[in-house]
Amino acid sequence: MPTQNVNLTDTLDLFVKKQVESGFFNNASEVHRAALARMARQEEERALRLERLRQEISAGDADIEAGRVLEFDSAESLYDAIAG
């Protein structure tokens, strides 16, 4: 398994030590791996949300180009249309 040396702030060092002392992790490497795994999952989720947003924007652009739009003359009329 590859090894990397990491410099931590005092605050992060204390956090890692507390995580190990809690008994949930056996050592600092487990804490680091768990944190990095969570970051990787979050990054994947962020990428998926971004792709979905791009798809929705593209669909909205297509609707505008095709003339599938509604126009409202006031915030009240918009609210009434949304509220039903």
PDB file of N, CA, C and O in Angstrom:
ATOM      1  N   MET A   1       0.847  -1.170   0.000  1.00  0.00           N
ATOM      2  CA  MET A   1       0.000   0.000   0.000  1.00  0.00           C
ATOM      3  C   MET A   1       0.894   1.235   0.000  1.00  0.00           C
ATOM      4  O   MET A   1       1.833   1.319   0.792  1.00  0.00           O
ATOM      5  N   PRO A   2       0.607   2.207  -0.893  1.00  0.00           N
ATOM      6  CA  PRO A   2       1.427   3.417  -0.942  1.00  0.00           C
ATOM      7  C   PRO A   2       1.371   4.197   0.372  1.00  0.00           C
ATOM      8  O   PRO A   2       0.370   4.174   1.088  1.00  0.00           O
ATOM      9  N   THR A   3       2.457   4.877   0.662  1.00  0.00           N
ATOM     10  CA  THR A   3       2.549   5.676   1.881  1.00  0.00           C
ATOM     11  C   THR A   3       2.758   7.134   1.504  1.00  0.00           C
ATOM     12  O   THR A   3       3.503   7.443   0.575  1.00  0.00           O
ATOM     13  N   GLN A   4       2.091   8.034   2.235  1.00  0.00           N
ATOM     14  CA  GLN A   4       2.275   9.466   2.045  1.00  0.00           C
ATOM     15  C   GLN A   4       2.455  10.101   3.414  1.00  0.00           C
ATOM     16  O   GLN A   4       1.790   9.728   4.380  1.00  0.00           O
ATOM     17  N   ASN A   5       3.348  11.049   3.482  1.00  0.00           N
ATOM     18  CA  ASN A   5       3.517  11.813   4.711  1.00  0.00           C
ATOM     19  C   ASN A   5       2.628  13.042   4.628  1.00  0.00           C
ATOM     20  O   ASN A   5       2.597  13.724   3.603  1.00  0.00           O
ATOM     21  N   VAL A   6       1.910  13.324   5.700  1.00  0.00           N
ATOM     22  CA  VAL A   6       0.975  14.447   5.713  1.00  0.00           C
ATOM     23  C   VAL A   6       1.278  15.333   6.912  1.00  0.00           C
ATOM     24  O   VAL A   6       1.431  14.844   8.031  1.00  0.00           O
ATOM     25  N   ASN A   7       1.364  16.627   6.677  1.00  0.00           N
ATOM     26  CA  ASN A   7       1.525  17.591   7.766  1.00  0.00           C
ATOM     27  C   ASN A   7       0.151  18.095   8.167  1.00  0.00           C
ATOM     28  O   ASN A   7      -0.597  18.598   7.328  1.00  0.00           O
ATOM     29  N   LEU A   8      -0.186  17.966   9.438  1.00  0.00           N
ATOM     30  CA  LEU A   8      -1.488  18.388   9.947  1.00  0.00           C
ATOM     31  C   LEU A   8      -1.343  19.599  10.852  1.00  0.00           C
ATOM     32  O   LEU A   8      -0.303  19.805  11.478  1.00  0.00           O
ATOM     33  N   THR A   9      -2.388  20.386  10.912  1.00  0.00           N
ATOM     34  CA  THR A   9      -2.424  21.456  11.905  1.00  0.00           C
ATOM     35  C   THR A   9      -2.596  20.797  13.276  1.00  0.00           C
ATOM     36  O   THR A   9      -2.963  19.626  13.369  1.00  0.00           O
ATOM     37  N   ASP A  10      -2.333  21.549  14.317  1.00  0.00           N
ATOM     38  CA  ASP A  10      -2.521  21.012  15.668  1.00  0.00           C
ATOM     39  C   ASP A  10      -3.973  20.583  15.884  1.00  0.00           C
ATOM     40  O   ASP A  10      -4.238  19.565  16.525  1.00  0.00           O
ATOM     41  N   THR A  11      -4.892  21.354  15.352  1.00  0.00           N
ATOM     42  CA  THR A  11      -6.316  21.043  15.511  1.00  0.00           C
ATOM     43  C   THR A  11      -6.669  19.724  14.840  1.00  0.00           C
ATOM     44  O   THR A  11      -7.364  18.894  15.424  1.00  0.00           O
ATOM     45  N   LEU A  12      -6.189  19.528  13.608  1.00  0.00           N
ATOM     46  CA  LEU A  12      -6.483  18.273  12.908  1.00  0.00           C
ATOM     47  C   LEU A  12      -5.788  17.087  13.565  1.00  0.00           C
ATOM     48  O   LEU A  12      -6.348  15.993  13.631  1.00  0.00           O
ATOM     49  N   ASP A  13      -4.578  17.301  14.047  1.00  0.00           N
ATOM     50  CA  ASP A  13      -3.863  16.235  14.746  1.00  0.00           C
ATOM     51  C   ASP A  13      -4.644  15.795  15.979  1.00  0.00           C
ATOM     52  O   ASP A  13      -4.780  14.599  16.237  1.00  0.00           O
ATOM     53  N   LEU A  14      -5.151  16.748  16.730  1.00  0.00           N
ATOM     54  CA  LEU A  14      -5.944  16.432  17.915  1.00  0.00           C
ATOM     55  C   LEU A  14      -7.219  15.699  17.528  1.00  0.00           C
ATOM     56  O   LEU A  14      -7.624  14.753  18.203  1.00  0.00           O
ATOM     57  N   PHE A  15      -7.851  16.130  16.447  1.00  0.00           N
ATOM     58  CA  PHE A  15      -9.062  15.465  15.982  1.00  0.00           C
ATOM     59  C   PHE A  15      -8.786  14.004  15.643  1.00  0.00           C
ATOM     60  O   PHE A  15      -9.534  13.118  16.057  1.00  0.00           O
ATOM     61  N   VAL A  16      -7.719  13.750  14.897  1.00  0.00           N
ATOM     62  CA  VAL A  16      -7.374  12.375  14.528  1.00  0.00           C
ATOM     63  C   VAL A  16      -7.118  11.545  15.786  1.00  0.00           C
ATOM     64  O   VAL A  16      -7.599  10.417  15.893  1.00  0.00           O
ATOM     65  N   LYS A  17      -6.372  12.090  16.726  1.00  0.00           N
ATOM     66  CA  LYS A  17      -6.086  11.365  17.973  1.00  0.00           C
ATOM     67  C   LYS A  17      -7.365  11.041  18.730  1.00  0.00           C
ATOM     68  O   LYS A  17      -7.505   9.943  19.269  1.00  0.00           O
ATOM     69  N   LYS A  18      -8.298  11.985  18.774  1.00  0.00           N
ATOM     70  CA  LYS A  18      -9.566  11.742  19.460  1.00  0.00           C
ATOM     71  C   LYS A  18     -10.380  10.653  18.763  1.00  0.00           C
ATOM     72  O   LYS A  18     -11.060   9.861  19.415  1.00  0.00           O
ATOM     73  N   GLN A  19     -10.303  10.622  17.451  1.00  0.00           N
ATOM     74  CA  GLN A  19     -11.026   9.580  16.712  1.00  0.00           C
ATOM     75  C   GLN A  19     -10.472   8.196  17.041  1.00  0.00           C
ATOM     76  O   GLN A  19     -11.229   7.238  17.204  1.00  0.00           O
ATOM     77  N   VAL A  20      -9.169   8.101  17.136  1.00  0.00           N
ATOM     78  CA  VAL A  20      -8.537   6.817  17.490  1.00  0.00           C
ATOM     79  C   VAL A  20      -8.871   6.465  18.939  1.00  0.00           C
ATOM     80  O   VAL A  20      -9.204   5.318  19.238  1.00  0.00           O
ATOM     81  N   GLU A  21      -8.784   7.441  19.830  1.00  0.00           N
ATOM     82  CA  GLU A  21      -9.082   7.204  21.247  1.00  0.00           C
ATOM     83  C   GLU A  21     -10.535   6.780  21.464  1.00  0.00           C
ATOM     84  O   GLU A  21     -10.843   6.083  22.430  1.00  0.00           O
ATOM     85  N   SER A  22     -11.422   7.201  20.567  1.00  0.00           N
ATOM     86  CA  SER A  22     -12.830   6.843  20.704  1.00  0.00           C
ATOM     87  C   SER A  22     -13.049   5.348  20.495  1.00  0.00           C
ATOM     88  O   SER A  22     -14.076   4.797  20.892  1.00  0.00           O
ATOM     89  N   GLY A  23     -12.066   4.701  19.864  1.00  0.00           N
ATOM     90  CA  GLY A  23     -12.179   3.274  19.609  1.00  0.00           C
ATOM     91  C   GLY A  23     -12.832   2.933  18.285  1.00  0.00           C
ATOM     92  O   GLY A  23     -12.875   1.769  17.888  1.00  0.00           O
ATOM     93  N   PHE A  24     -13.340   3.942  17.603  1.00  0.00           N
ATOM     94  CA  PHE A  24     -13.980   3.689  16.315  1.00  0.00           C
ATOM     95  C   PHE A  24     -12.953   3.363  15.241  1.00  0.00           C
ATOM     96  O   PHE A  24     -13.240   2.618  14.304  1.00  0.00           O
ATOM     97  N   PHE A  25     -11.763   3.921  15.379  1.00  0.00           N
ATOM     98  CA  PHE A  25     -10.660   3.655  14.457  1.00  0.00           C
ATOM     99  C   PHE A  25      -9.508   3.058  15.240  1.00  0.00           C
ATOM    100  O   PHE A  25      -9.301   3.390  16.408  1.00  0.00           O
ATOM    101  N   ASN A  26      -8.760   2.176  14.595  1.00  0.00           N
ATOM    102  CA  ASN A  26      -7.620   1.536  15.249  1.00  0.00           C
ATOM    103  C   ASN A  26      -6.357   2.389  15.210  1.00  0.00           C
ATOM    104  O   ASN A  26      -5.495   2.274  16.081  1.00  0.00           O
ATOM    105  N   ASN A  27      -6.254   3.244  14.199  1.00  0.00           N
ATOM    106  CA  ASN A  27      -5.048   4.063  14.066  1.00  0.00           C
ATOM    107  C   ASN A  27      -5.328   5.272  13.174  1.00  0.00           C
ATOM    108  O   ASN A  27      -6.397   5.386  12.574  1.00  0.00           O
ATOM    109  N   ALA A  28      -4.354   6.164  13.102  1.00  0.00           N
ATOM    110  CA  ALA A  28      -4.516   7.395  12.340  1.00  0.00           C
ATOM    111  C   ALA A  28      -4.739   7.124  10.854  1.00  0.00           C
ATOM    112  O   ALA A  28      -5.487   7.851  10.200  1.00  0.00           O
ATOM    113  N   SER A  29      -4.105   6.098  10.321  1.00  0.00           N
ATOM    114  CA  SER A  29      -4.276   5.790   8.896  1.00  0.00           C
ATOM    115  C   SER A  29      -5.723   5.473   8.564  1.00  0.00           C
ATOM    116  O   SER A  29      -6.212   5.850   7.499  1.00  0.00           O
ATOM    117  N   GLU A  30      -6.413   4.784   9.466  1.00  0.00           N
ATOM    118  CA  GLU A  30      -7.828   4.482   9.233  1.00  0.00           C
ATOM    119  C   GLU A  30      -8.661   5.760   9.209  1.00  0.00           C
ATOM    120  O   GLU A  30      -9.587   5.887   8.408  1.00  0.00           O
ATOM    121  N   VAL A  31      -8.333   6.703  10.086  1.00  0.00           N
ATOM    122  CA  VAL A  31      -9.043   7.983  10.111  1.00  0.00           C
ATOM    123  C   VAL A  31      -8.823   8.714   8.786  1.00  0.00           C
ATOM    124  O   VAL A  31      -9.771   9.222   8.187  1.00  0.00           O
ATOM    125  N   HIS A  32      -7.589   8.762   8.342  1.00  0.00           N
ATOM    126  CA  HIS A  32      -7.259   9.448   7.086  1.00  0.00           C
ATOM    127  C   HIS A  32      -7.968   8.790   5.911  1.00  0.00           C
ATOM    128  O   HIS A  32      -8.535   9.481   5.064  1.00  0.00           O
ATOM    129  N   ARG A  33      -7.943   7.445   5.848  1.00  0.00           N
ATOM    130  CA  ARG A  33      -8.606   6.752   4.746  1.00  0.00           C
ATOM    131  C   ARG A  33     -10.110   7.008   4.751  1.00  0.00           C
ATOM    132  O   ARG A  33     -10.705   7.209   3.692  1.00  0.00           O
ATOM    133  N   ALA A  34     -10.729   7.003   5.927  1.00  0.00           N
ATOM    134  CA  ALA A  34     -12.171   7.263   6.018  1.00  0.00           C
ATOM    135  C   ALA A  34     -12.498   8.674   5.544  1.00  0.00           C
ATOM    136  O   ALA A  34     -13.480   8.884   4.832  1.00  0.00           O
ATOM    137  N   ALA A  35     -11.680   9.630   5.939  1.00  0.00           N
ATOM    138  CA  ALA A  35     -11.912  11.017   5.526  1.00  0.00           C
ATOM    139  C   ALA A  35     -11.769  11.165   4.016  1.00  0.00           C
ATOM    140  O   ALA A  35     -12.576  11.835   3.372  1.00  0.00           O
ATOM    141  N   LEU A  36     -10.743  10.540   3.459  1.00  0.00           N
ATOM    142  CA  LEU A  36     -10.536  10.633   2.012  1.00  0.00           C
ATOM    143  C   LEU A  36     -11.632   9.901   1.244  1.00  0.00           C
ATOM    144  O   LEU A  36     -12.053  10.361   0.182  1.00  0.00           O
ATOM    145  N   ALA A  37     -12.096   8.774   1.764  1.00  0.00           N
ATOM    146  CA  ALA A  37     -13.181   8.045   1.109  1.00  0.00           C
ATOM    147  C   ALA A  37     -14.447   8.894   1.086  1.00  0.00           C
ATOM    148  O   ALA A  37     -15.167   8.922   0.087  1.00  0.00           O
ATOM    149  N   ARG A  38     -14.716   9.587   2.196  1.00  0.00           N
ATOM    150  CA  ARG A  38     -15.882  10.463   2.241  1.00  0.00           C
ATOM    151  C   ARG A  38     -15.740  11.612   1.250  1.00  0.00           C
ATOM    152  O   ARG A  38     -16.697  11.964   0.560  1.00  0.00           O
ATOM    153  N   MET A  39     -14.554  12.191   1.181  1.00  0.00           N
ATOM    154  CA  MET A  39     -14.321  13.267   0.214  1.00  0.00           C
ATOM    155  C   MET A  39     -14.538  12.773  -1.217  1.00  0.00           C
ATOM    156  O   MET A  39     -15.114  13.486  -2.038  1.00  0.00           O
ATOM    157  N   ALA A  40     -14.083  11.565  -1.516  1.00  0.00           N
ATOM    158  CA  ALA A  40     -14.246  11.003  -2.854  1.00  0.00           C
ATOM    159  C   ALA A  40     -15.727  10.803  -3.173  1.00  0.00           C
ATOM    160  O   ALA A  40     -16.168  11.094  -4.285  1.00  0.00           O
ATOM    161  N   ARG A  41     -16.500  10.305  -2.193  1.00  0.00           N
ATOM    162  CA  ARG A  41     -17.946  10.134  -2.401  1.00  0.00           C
ATOM    163  C   ARG A  41     -18.626  11.475  -2.630  1.00  0.00           C
ATOM    164  O   ARG A  41     -19.477  11.608  -3.509  1.00  0.00           O
ATOM    165  N   GLN A  42     -18.248  12.461  -1.838  1.00  0.00           N
ATOM    166  CA  GLN A  42     -18.841  13.788  -1.997  1.00  0.00           C
ATOM    167  C   GLN A  42     -18.519  14.378  -3.365  1.00  0.00           C
ATOM    168  O   GLN A  42     -19.372  15.004  -3.994  1.00  0.00           O
ATOM    169  N   GLU A  43     -17.303  14.179  -3.817  1.00  0.00           N
ATOM    170  CA  GLU A  43     -16.912  14.689  -5.124  1.00  0.00           C
ATOM    171  C   GLU A  43     -17.709  14.004  -6.233  1.00  0.00           C
ATOM    172  O   GLU A  43     -18.138  14.654  -7.186  1.00  0.00           O
ATOM    173  N   GLU A  44     -17.905  12.694  -6.107  1.00  0.00           N
ATOM    174  CA  GLU A  44     -18.699  11.959  -7.095  1.00  0.00           C
ATOM    175  C   GLU A  44     -20.146  12.452  -7.096  1.00  0.00           C
ATOM    176  O   GLU A  44     -20.736  12.648  -8.158  1.00  0.00           O
ATOM    177  N   GLU A  45     -20.711  12.652  -5.915  1.00  0.00           N
ATOM    178  CA  GLU A  45     -22.085  13.165  -5.816  1.00  0.00           C
ATOM    179  C   GLU A  45     -22.193  14.560  -6.407  1.00  0.00           C
ATOM    180  O   GLU A  45     -23.170  14.875  -7.087  1.00  0.00           O
ATOM    181  N   ARG A  46     -21.196  15.398  -6.152  1.00  0.00           N
ATOM    182  CA  ARG A  46     -21.184  16.759  -6.693  1.00  0.00           C
ATOM    183  C   ARG A  46     -21.133  16.716  -8.222  1.00  0.00           C
ATOM    184  O   ARG A  46     -21.829  17.484  -8.886  1.00  0.00           O
ATOM    185  N   ALA A  47     -20.326  15.836  -8.774  1.00  0.00           N
ATOM    186  CA  ALA A  47     -20.224  15.706 -10.224  1.00  0.00           C
ATOM    187  C   ALA A  47     -21.546  15.235 -10.823  1.00  0.00           C
ATOM    188  O   ALA A  47     -21.953  15.715 -11.881  1.00  0.00           O
ATOM    189  N   LEU A  48     -22.216  14.302 -10.154  1.00  0.00           N
ATOM    190  CA  LEU A  48     -23.514  13.824 -10.632  1.00  0.00           C
ATOM    191  C   LEU A  48     -24.567  14.931 -10.583  1.00  0.00           C
ATOM    192  O   LEU A  48     -25.362  15.076 -11.512  1.00  0.00           O
ATOM    193  N   ARG A  49     -24.573  15.719  -9.489  1.00  0.00           N
ATOM    194  CA  ARG A  49     -25.525  16.833  -9.392  1.00  0.00           C
ATOM    195  C   ARG A  49     -25.262  17.870 -10.480  1.00  0.00           C
ATOM    196  O   ARG A  49     -26.199  18.407 -11.070  1.00  0.00           O
ATOM    197  N   LEU A  50     -23.994  18.148 -10.741  1.00  0.00           N
ATOM    198  CA  LEU A  50     -23.635  19.111 -11.772  1.00  0.00           C
ATOM    199  C   LEU A  50     -24.083  18.633 -13.149  1.00  0.00           C
ATOM    200  O   LEU A  50     -24.603  19.418 -13.942  1.00  0.00           O
ATOM    201  N   GLU A  51     -23.883  17.356 -13.432  1.00  0.00           N
ATOM    202  CA  GLU A  51     -24.317  16.800 -14.716  1.00  0.00           C
ATOM    203  C   GLU A  51     -25.829  16.881 -14.857  1.00  0.00           C
ATOM    204  O   GLU A  51     -26.338  17.214 -15.927  1.00  0.00           O
ATOM    205  N   ARG A  52     -26.549  16.578 -13.784  1.00  0.00           N
ATOM    206  CA  ARG A  52     -28.010  16.658 -13.811  1.00  0.00           C
ATOM    207  C   ARG A  52     -28.458  18.108 -14.039  1.00  0.00           C
ATOM    208  O   ARG A  52     -29.398  18.353 -14.795  1.00  0.00           O
ATOM    209  N   LEU A  53     -27.800  19.051 -13.398  1.00  0.00           N
ATOM    210  CA  LEU A  53     -28.120  20.461 -13.591  1.00  0.00           C
ATOM    211  C   LEU A  53     -27.887  20.879 -15.035  1.00  0.00           C
ATOM    212  O   LEU A  53     -28.698  21.599 -15.617  1.00  0.00           O
ATOM    213  N   ARG A  54     -26.782  20.428 -15.610  1.00  0.00           N
ATOM    214  CA  ARG A  54     -26.505  20.751 -17.018  1.00  0.00           C
ATOM    215  C   ARG A  54     -27.574  20.186 -17.930  1.00  0.00           C
ATOM    216  O   ARG A  54     -27.978  20.838 -18.893  1.00  0.00           O
ATOM    217  N   GLN A  55     -28.041  18.968 -17.633  1.00  0.00           N
ATOM    218  CA  GLN A  55     -29.112  18.365 -18.428  1.00  0.00           C
ATOM    219  C   GLN A  55     -30.398  19.178 -18.312  1.00  0.00           C
ATOM    220  O   GLN A  55     -31.084  19.401 -19.309  1.00  0.00           O
ATOM    221  N   GLU A  56     -30.725  19.620 -17.095  1.00  0.00           N
ATOM    222  CA  GLU A  56     -31.941  20.413 -16.887  1.00  0.00           C
ATOM    223  C   GLU A  56     -31.843  21.761 -17.596  1.00  0.00           C
ATOM    224  O   GLU A  56     -32.828  22.235 -18.162  1.00  0.00           O
ATOM    225  N   ILE A  57     -30.677  22.374 -17.570  1.00  0.00           N
ATOM    226  CA  ILE A  57     -30.488  23.645 -18.276  1.00  0.00           C
ATOM    227  C   ILE A  57     -30.658  23.438 -19.773  1.00  0.00           C
ATOM    228  O   ILE A  57     -31.301  24.239 -20.450  1.00  0.00           O
ATOM    229  N   SER A  58     -30.084  22.369 -20.278  1.00  0.00           N
ATOM    230  CA  SER A  58     -30.203  22.066 -21.704  1.00  0.00           C
ATOM    231  C   SER A  58     -31.664  21.836 -22.094  1.00  0.00           C
ATOM    232  O   SER A  58     -32.111  22.300 -23.143  1.00  0.00           O
ATOM    233  N   ALA A  59     -32.403  21.122 -21.247  1.00  0.00           N
ATOM    234  CA  ALA A  59     -33.823  20.888 -21.519  1.00  0.00           C
ATOM    235  C   ALA A  59     -34.590  22.213 -21.491  1.00  0.00           C
ATOM    236  O   ALA A  59     -35.470  22.442 -22.320  1.00  0.00           O
ATOM    237  N   GLY A  60     -34.254  23.082 -20.536  1.00  0.00           N
ATOM    238  CA  GLY A  60     -34.903  24.387 -20.464  1.00  0.00           C
ATOM    239  C   GLY A  60     -34.599  25.234 -21.687  1.00  0.00           C
ATOM    240  O   GLY A  60     -35.486  25.896 -22.226  1.00  0.00           O
ATOM    241  N   ASP A  61     -33.353  25.214 -22.123  1.00  0.00           N
ATOM    242  CA  ASP A  61     -32.978  25.948 -23.336  1.00  0.00           C
ATOM    243  C   ASP A  61     -33.760  25.433 -24.541  1.00  0.00           C
ATOM    244  O   ASP A  61     -34.216  26.220 -25.371  1.00  0.00           O
ATOM    245  N   ALA A  62     -33.913  24.119 -24.637  1.00  0.00           N
ATOM    246  CA  ALA A  62     -34.670  23.526 -25.748  1.00  0.00           C
ATOM    247  C   ALA A  62     -36.131  23.960 -25.691  1.00  0.00           C
ATOM    248  O   ALA A  62     -36.729  24.249 -26.727  1.00  0.00           O
ATOM    249  N   ASP A  63     -36.710  24.008 -24.499  1.00  0.00           N
ATOM    250  CA  ASP A  63     -38.092  24.472 -24.353  1.00  0.00           C
ATOM    251  C   ASP A  63     -38.231  25.923 -24.813  1.00  0.00           C
ATOM    252  O   ASP A  63     -39.184  26.270 -25.511  1.00  0.00           O
ATOM    253  N   ILE A  64     -37.282  26.760 -24.422  1.00  0.00           N
ATOM    254  CA  ILE A  64     -37.334  28.165 -24.842  1.00  0.00           C
ATOM    255  C   ILE A  64     -37.244  28.274 -26.358  1.00  0.00           C
ATOM    256  O   ILE A  64     -38.012  29.008 -26.980  1.00  0.00           O
ATOM    257  N   GLU A  65     -36.304  27.541 -26.952  1.00  0.00           N
ATOM    258  CA  GLU A  65     -36.134  27.568 -28.411  1.00  0.00           C
ATOM    259  C   GLU A  65     -37.388  27.097 -29.137  1.00  0.00           C
ATOM    260  O   GLU A  65     -37.708  27.588 -30.220  1.00  0.00           O
ATOM    261  N   ALA A  66     -38.103  26.134 -28.531  1.00  0.00           N
ATOM    262  CA  ALA A  66     -39.312  25.586 -29.154  1.00  0.00           C
ATOM    263  C   ALA A  66     -40.551  26.417 -28.832  1.00  0.00           C
ATOM    264  O   ALA A  66     -41.647  26.115 -29.303  1.00  0.00           O
ATOM    265  N   GLY A  67     -40.373  27.458 -28.032  1.00  0.00           N
ATOM    266  CA  GLY A  67     -41.502  28.308 -27.698  1.00  0.00           C
ATOM    267  C   GLY A  67     -42.373  27.773 -26.576  1.00  0.00           C
ATOM    268  O   GLY A  67     -43.475  28.275 -26.356  1.00  0.00           O
ATOM    269  N   ARG A  68     -41.903  26.775 -25.872  1.00  0.00           N
ATOM    270  CA  ARG A  68     -42.668  26.217 -24.752  1.00  0.00           C
ATOM    271  C   ARG A  68     -42.368  27.020 -23.491  1.00  0.00           C
ATOM    272  O   ARG A  68     -41.616  26.586 -22.619  1.00  0.00           O
ATOM    273  N   VAL A  69     -42.972  28.195 -23.417  1.00  0.00           N
ATOM    274  CA  VAL A  69     -42.747  29.092 -22.289  1.00  0.00           C
ATOM    275  C   VAL A  69     -44.073  29.684 -21.834  1.00  0.00           C
ATOM    276  O   VAL A  69     -45.045  29.720 -22.588  1.00  0.00           O
ATOM    277  N   LEU A  70     -44.096  30.134 -20.622  1.00  0.00           N
ATOM    278  CA  LEU A  70     -45.231  30.870 -20.076  1.00  0.00           C
ATOM    279  C   LEU A  70     -44.729  32.235 -19.656  1.00  0.00           C
ATOM    280  O   LEU A  70     -43.620  32.363 -19.137  1.00  0.00           O
ATOM    281  N   GLU A  71     -45.539  33.251 -19.878  1.00  0.00           N
ATOM    282  CA  GLU A  71     -45.155  34.600 -19.474  1.00  0.00           C
ATOM    283  C   GLU A  71     -46.136  35.092 -18.421  1.00  0.00           C
ATOM    284  O   GLU A  71     -47.340  34.849 -18.509  1.00  0.00           O
ATOM    285  N   PHE A  72     -45.605  35.784 -17.431  1.00  0.00           N
ATOM    286  CA  PHE A  72     -46.413  36.325 -16.347  1.00  0.00           C
ATOM    287  C   PHE A  72     -46.163  37.814 -16.254  1.00  0.00           C
ATOM    288  O   PHE A  72     -45.040  38.283 -16.440  1.00  0.00           O
ATOM    289  N   ASP A  73     -47.229  38.558 -15.960  1.00  0.00           N
ATOM    290  CA  ASP A  73     -47.090  40.007 -15.882  1.00  0.00           C
ATOM    291  C   ASP A  73     -46.830  40.505 -14.474  1.00  0.00           C
ATOM    292  O   ASP A  73     -46.596  41.695 -14.262  1.00  0.00           O
ATOM    293  N   SER A  74     -46.871  39.593 -13.509  1.00  0.00           N
ATOM    294  CA  SER A  74     -46.596  40.007 -12.130  1.00  0.00           C
ATOM    295  C   SER A  74     -46.187  38.798 -11.297  1.00  0.00           C
ATOM    296  O   SER A  74     -46.432  37.651 -11.670  1.00  0.00           O
ATOM    297  N   ALA A  75     -45.568  39.081 -10.174  1.00  0.00           N
ATOM    298  CA  ALA A  75     -45.205  38.010  -9.250  1.00  0.00           C
ATOM    299  C   ALA A  75     -46.450  37.321  -8.730  1.00  0.00           C
ATOM    300  O   ALA A  75     -46.446  36.115  -8.484  1.00  0.00           O
ATOM    301  N   GLU A  76     -47.521  38.092  -8.563  1.00  0.00           N
ATOM    302  CA  GLU A  76     -48.777  37.522  -8.068  1.00  0.00           C
ATOM    303  C   GLU A  76     -49.361  36.509  -9.057  1.00  0.00           C
ATOM    304  O   GLU A  76     -49.839  35.449  -8.652  1.00  0.00           O
ATOM    305  N   SER A  77     -49.323  36.830 -10.326  1.00  0.00           N
ATOM    306  CA  SER A  77     -49.858  35.886 -11.313  1.00  0.00           C
ATOM    307  C   SER A  77     -48.980  34.636 -11.404  1.00  0.00           C
ATOM    308  O   SER A  77     -49.488  33.537 -11.626  1.00  0.00           O
ATOM    309  N   LEU A  78     -47.685  34.796 -11.235  1.00  0.00           N
ATOM    310  CA  LEU A  78     -46.798  33.638 -11.177  1.00  0.00           C
ATOM    311  C   LEU A  78     -47.127  32.781  -9.980  1.00  0.00           C
ATOM    312  O   LEU A  78     -47.235  31.560 -10.103  1.00  0.00           O
ATOM    313  N   TYR A  79     -47.288  33.395  -8.823  1.00  0.00           N
ATOM    314  CA  TYR A  79     -47.640  32.675  -7.610  1.00  0.00           C
ATOM    315  C   TYR A  79     -48.959  31.933  -7.774  1.00  0.00           C
ATOM    316  O   TYR A  79     -49.076  30.776  -7.368  1.00  0.00           O
ATOM    317  N   ASP A  80     -49.952  32.590  -8.368  1.00  0.00           N
ATOM    318  CA  ASP A  80     -51.248  31.955  -8.567  1.00  0.00           C
ATOM    319  C   ASP A  80     -51.123  30.723  -9.471  1.00  0.00           C
ATOM    320  O   ASP A  80     -51.785  29.711  -9.241  1.00  0.00           O
ATOM    321  N   ALA A  81     -50.278  30.815 -10.491  1.00  0.00           N
ATOM    322  CA  ALA A  81     -50.095  29.672 -11.398  1.00  0.00           C
ATOM    323  C   ALA A  81     -49.405  28.514 -10.682  1.00  0.00           C
ATOM    324  O   ALA A  81     -49.725  27.349 -10.918  1.00  0.00           O
ATOM    325  N   ILE A  82     -48.463  28.840  -9.814  1.00  0.00           N
ATOM    326  CA  ILE A  82     -47.741  27.787  -9.088  1.00  0.00           C
ATOM    327  C   ILE A  82     -48.621  27.167  -8.012  1.00  0.00           C
ATOM    328  O   ILE A  82     -48.648  25.947  -7.850  1.00  0.00           O
ATOM    329  N   ALA A  83     -49.333  28.004  -7.284  1.00  0.00           N
ATOM    330  CA  ALA A  83     -50.150  27.542  -6.154  1.00  0.00           C
ATOM    331  C   ALA A  83     -51.392  26.804  -6.632  1.00  0.00           C
ATOM    332  O   ALA A  83     -51.966  26.009  -5.888  1.00  0.00           O
ATOM    333  N   GLY A  84     -51.803  27.056  -7.846  1.00  0.00           N
ATOM    334  CA  GLY A  84     -52.961  26.347  -8.388  1.00  0.00           C
ATOM    335  C   GLY A  84     -54.199  26.981  -7.941  1.00  0.00           C
ATOM    336  O   GLY A  84     -55.288  26.527  -8.294  1.00  0.00           O
TER     337      GLY A  84
END
